[in-house]
Amino acid sequence: MTGRPGRREAAIDPDEGPLQKFAHELRILRRQAGGPSFQELARQTRQLGEPFSTSTLRNAVSGSVLPTAEVTAAFVRACMRYAAANRHQLPDPEVLGQEVDELVAYWCRRRNELAQPYDREPEATTEEAPRPEPRPEQSSRPGASRLEAAPDEVAGAEAGGLEPIRSRRARSALVAAAVMAVLLVVAGVVGFLLRPGEEISAATPIVASPATQVQADLIAQQCRGEFQRGPVKLDPCITAVPDGVRISVRVTAVEAAPEVAVHLWLRDATAKQRVPGTLHHCQTAFTAPGQTVTCGPVLIRPEPGRSYVAATVAEEGTSPVPAMFKDPSATGLNSAGVTWP
């Protein structure tokens, strides 16, 4: 069932860093699951209703890029599905003793922990770039050599070679200005869509076939009932718990849809406005009607003494921000309400 073996994977040193360790241990999981080829894993993801290409799944364990939460979840589910169908090939059958949803949640938690420093790294780089004249004592700072003259350049300057150094600095300043201009345009677009302080984060999708029920205690309980939005039906849910409110949305395919962006956020029903910083996004895919995905659950600790609802919307495509956020009064499809605490 594995088909022809693909090209040999490059070796990974797990001691090189957390990303390499993450990829190395995902490779171990794949071996424990019977060593399916990447072509076979891609086939499994299609059957699970969350299709990803062979190259995407191969990159997930390359150790050079961090896979998305959706790819991570699909990779783990595909491995476990293959293992269940090929028990006789398993080097350690105990791998099947683990709950698939718990295993997916574990790997997605690890992935999301890695994502935070990776997401912040570009910001630190752009802050360093615009500094025009670093002080001599800063010369040991990473990246400073792009702005400061090397010793042989200083010697050339003392001999009358200042102009080449100035022209290089001018070019560096122009490049930095161009980069900042692009960043400001991007920031302007995101700022137009989101309220100040509002962030986008991933809500790990929990996937289930039509015959398999998602673990009940993972899903919020106060639901609205299914309403169709485009190629899917949405059922937003919310539950008040001691630590806050838990929100999720069940998404059921009405027809095949290769790209559906599902957005989930908390809405303050008392103030009649969305709660900043609670927007979550699940990228889903469906190959047949009746396939179901649960986006979430997400635990949020809001301001006490208010009534809250889970709000959701689905759009065809891959947008991380719902188009309706351009309108501050847009509400989305809301669940039943709960008061917290």
C-alpha positions in Angstrom: 0.0 0.0 0.0 2.9 2.3 0.4 3.7 2.4 -3.3 7.1 3.2 -4.7 9.5 4.8 -2.2 10.2 8.5 -2.7 13.5 10.2 -2.7 15.6 9.7 0.4 15.1 12.2 3.2 18.0 14.5 4.2 19.4 13.7 7.6 18.3 15.9 10.6 20.3 16.6 13.7 17.7 17.0 16.5 20.2 18.8 18.6 20.5 21.6 16.1 17.4 23.3 17.4 13.8 23.0 18.4 12.5 23.0 14.8 14.9 20.2 13.8 13.9 18.2 16.9 10.2 18.7 16.1 10.7 17.4 12.5 12.9 14.5 13.7 10.2 13.3 16.2 7.5 13.6 13.5 9.7 11.3 11.4 9.8 8.8 14.3 6.0 8.9 14.5 5.9 8.1 10.7 8.2 5.1 11.2 6.2 3.8 14.2 3.1 4.0 12.0 4.6 1.6 9.5 6.6 4.0 7.4 4.0 5.0 4.8 5.4 6.9 1.8 4.5 10.6 1.4 2.3 9.6 -1.6 0.4 7.3 0.7 0.1 10.0 3.4 -1.2 12.4 0.8 -3.8 9.8 -0.2 -4.8 9.3 3.4 -5.3 13.1 3.9 -7.6 13.1 0.9 -9.7 10.3 2.4 -9.8 12.2 5.7 -11.2 15.2 4.0 -8.2 17.4 4.7 -6.1 16.9 1.5 -2.5 18.0 1.3 0.1 17.4 -1.4 3.1 15.1 -1.2 5.5 18.0 -1.2 3.6 19.8 1.6 3.8 16.7 3.8 7.4 16.1 3.0 8.3 19.7 3.9 6.5 19.2 7.3 9.4 16.9 8.3 12.2 18.6 6.5 13.4 20.5 9.5 13.8 23.7 7.5 10.2 25.0 7.7 7.5 25.0 10.4 4.3 23.3 9.1 1.0 25.0 9.8 -1.3 23.5 12.5 -3.5 22.2 9.8 -0.7 20.3 8.1 0.6 19.0 11.4 -2.8 17.7 12.3 -3.3 16.1 8.9 0.2 14.5 9.0 -0.5 12.9 12.4 -4.0 11.7 11.4 -2.8 10.2 8.2 0.0 8.3 9.9 -2.4 6.9 12.5 -5.0 6.0 9.9 -2.4 4.2 7.9 -1.1 2.4 11.0 -4.7 1.2 11.9 -5.0 -0.3 8.4 -1.5 -2.0 8.4 -1.1 -3.4 11.9 1.0 -6.2 10.7 3.7 -3.8 9.5 4.1 -1.9 12.7 7.4 -2.2 14.6 5.5 -1.3 17.8 1.8 -2.0 17.8 1.4 0.0 21.0 1.3 3.2 18.9 -2.3 2.3 18.2 -3.1 2.4 21.9 -3.1 6.2 21.8 -6.2 8.3 21.2 -5.9 10.0 17.8 -7.5 13.3 18.9 -5.2 13.5 22.0 -2.2 12.7 19.8 -3.2 15.4 17.3 -3.8 17.9 20.1 -0.3 17.1 21.6 1.5 17.7 18.3 -0.4 20.9 17.5 0.4 22.2 21.0 4.1 21.6 20.3 3.8 23.2 16.9 2.1 26.3 18.3 4.7 26.7 21.0 7.3 26.7 18.3 5.3 29.2 16.1 5.5 32.0 18.6 9.3 32.7 18.4 9.2 32.1 14.7 6.4 34.6 14.2 8.3 37.2 16.2 11.7 36.8 14.5 10.9 38.9 11.4 9.8 41.8 13.5 13.1 41.9 15.4 14.9 41.9 12.0 13.0 44.9 10.7 13.6 46.9 13.8 17.3 46.5 13.4 17.4 47.4 9.7 16.6 51.2 9.7 19.4 52.2 12.2 21.7 54.4 10.1 24.8 55.1 12.2 25.5 52.4 14.9 28.0 53.3 17.6 31.4 51.6 17.6 30.6 49.6 20.7 27.6 48.0 18.8 29.8 46.5 16.1 29.5 43.0 17.6 25.7 43.1 17.2 24.4 40.5 14.7 23.8 42.2 11.3 25.8 45.3 12.2 28.4 44.5 9.6 25.9 45.6 6.9 25.9 49.1 8.2 29.3 49.6 9.7 32.6 49.8 7.8 35.1 46.9 8.1 38.7 47.7 9.1 40.0 47.7 5.5 37.2 50.1 4.5 38.1 52.5 7.3 41.7 52.4 6.1 40.5 53.2 2.6 38.4 56.1 4.0 41.5 57.6 5.7 43.3 57.5 2.4 40.5 59.4 0.6 38.1 56.6 -0.1 35.1 58.0 1.8 32.8 58.2 -1.3 32.4 54.5 -2.0 31.5 53.9 1.7 28.9 56.7 1.6 27.4 55.3 -1.6 27.1 51.9 -0.1 25.5 53.3 3.0 23.1 55.3 0.8 22.1 52.2 -1.1 21.6 50.4 2.3 19.4 53.2 3.5 17.3 53.1 0.3 16.8 49.3 0.6 15.8 49.8 4.3 13.4 52.5 3.3 11.8 50.4 0.6 11.4 47.5 3.1 9.8 49.8 5.7 7.4 51.1 3.0 6.2 47.6 2.1 5.8 46.8 5.8 3.8 49.9 6.4 1.5 49.1 3.4 0.9 45.6 4.8 0.3 47.0 8.3 -2.2 49.4 6.9 -4.1 46.6 5.2 -4.2 44.5 8.4 -5.0 47.5 10.5 -8.0 48.3 8.2 -9.4 44.8 8.8 -8.7 44.4 12.5 -9.3 46.6 15.5 -6.2 47.8 17.4 -4.7 45.1 19.5 -6.7 42.3 17.7 -4.6 39.3 16.7 -5.2 36.3 14.4 -4.3 32.8 15.7 -5.0 29.3 14.6 -7.7 27.1 16.1 -6.7 23.5 15.6 -9.4 21.7 13.6 -10.7 18.4 15.0 -11.6 16.2 12.1 -14.2 13.4 12.2 -15.8 11.2 9.5 -19.6 11.3 9.3 -19.8 8.0 11.3 -17.3 9.1 14.1 -18.4 11.5 16.9 -16.0 14.1 18.1 -15.1 13.6 21.8 -18.0 15.3 23.6 -16.1 17.0 26.4 -13.9 18.8 23.9 -16.8 20.7 22.3 -18.7 23.7 23.6 -22.3 22.8 24.5 -24.6 25.8 23.9 -25.1 25.5 20.1 -27.3 27.4 17.7 -28.0 24.7 15.1 -26.8 24.3 11.6 -27.1 27.2 9.1 -25.8 27.0 5.6 -23.1 29.5 4.5 -21.9 28.9 1.0 -20.6 25.3 0.5 -20.8 24.5 4.3 -23.2 24.5 7.2 -22.0 26.2 10.4 -23.1 25.4 14.0 -21.3 27.8 16.5 -21.2 26.6 20.1 -20.2 28.2 23.5 -19.9 27.0 27.1 -19.2 28.8 30.3 -16.5 27.0 32.4 -14.7 28.1 35.6 -11.7 29.3 33.6 -13.6 31.3 31.0 -15.7 30.5 28.0 -15.0 27.8 25.5 -16.1 28.3 21.8 -16.0 26.1 18.8 -17.9 25.7 15.5 -18.9 22.5 13.7 -18.5 22.7 10.0 -20.3 20.3 7.7 -19.8 20.1 3.9 -22.8 20.6 1.7 -20.6 20.0 -1.4 -17.0 19.4 -2.2 -14.9 22.5 -1.5 -11.1 22.4 -1.7 -10.5 25.6 0.2 -12.8 27.0 3.0 -11.6 29.5 5.5 -13.5 29.2 8.8 -13.3 32.1 11.3 -14.3 32.0 14.9 -14.3 34.7 17.5 -16.0 35.8 20.8 -18.7 38.5 20.7 -19.8 40.5 23.7 -23.6 40.3 23.5 -24.0 42.9 26.3 -21.9 45.6 24.5 -22.9 44.3 21.0 -19.3 44.1 19.7 -16.7 41.6 19.1 -14.0 41.0 21.7 -10.6 42.1 20.5 -7.9 39.5 20.3 -10.2 36.5 20.0 -10.2 35.9 16.3 -9.2 32.3 15.3 -8.9 30.8 11.9 -9.2 27.2 10.6 -8.3 26.4 7.0 -10.4 23.4 5.9 -11.0 21.3 2.8 -13.8 18.9 1.9 -13.9 16.3 -0.9 -17.5 15.1 -0.4 -20.8 16.2 1.2 -21.3 15.2 4.8 -17.7 15.5 5.9 -17.5 17.3 9.3 -14.7 19.4 10.9 -14.9 21.0 14.3 -12.8 24.2 14.5 -11.6 24.7 18.0 -12.3 24.5 20.9 -10.8 27.7 22.1 -10.7 28.7 25.7 -11.0 32.5 26.4 -11.1 34.4 29.7 -13.2 37.5 29.0 -14.4 40.3 31.2 -16.7 39.0 33.9 -20.3 39.8 34.4 -21.3 40.0 30.7 -23.2 37.9 28.2 -21.2 36.3 25.4 -21.8 34.4 22.1 -19.6 32.5 19.8 -19.5 34.1 16.3 -18.5 32.5 13.1 -18.4 32.9 9.3 -17.0 30.7 6.5 -15.6 31.9 3.2 -14.3 30.1 0.1 -10.6 30.6 -0.2 -7.7 31.0 2.2 -8.2 34.5 3.8 -7.0 34.6 7.5 -9.3 37.5 8.2 -13.1 37.5 7.4 -14.1 40.1 4.8 -17.0 41.2 7.1 -14.5 42.6 9.6 -14.4 45.7 7.3 -17.8 46.5 8.8 -17.5 47.1 12.6 -21.2 46.3 13.1 -21.0 42.9 11.3 -21.9 40.0 13.7 -21.5 36.8 11.8 -23.5 33.7 12.7 -23.9 33.6 16.5 -24.4 30.8 19.0 -26.7 30.8 22.0 -25.6 33.2 24.7 -24.0 32.5 28.1 -23.1 34.7 31.0 -19.6 34.5 32.5 -18.9 33.7 35.2 
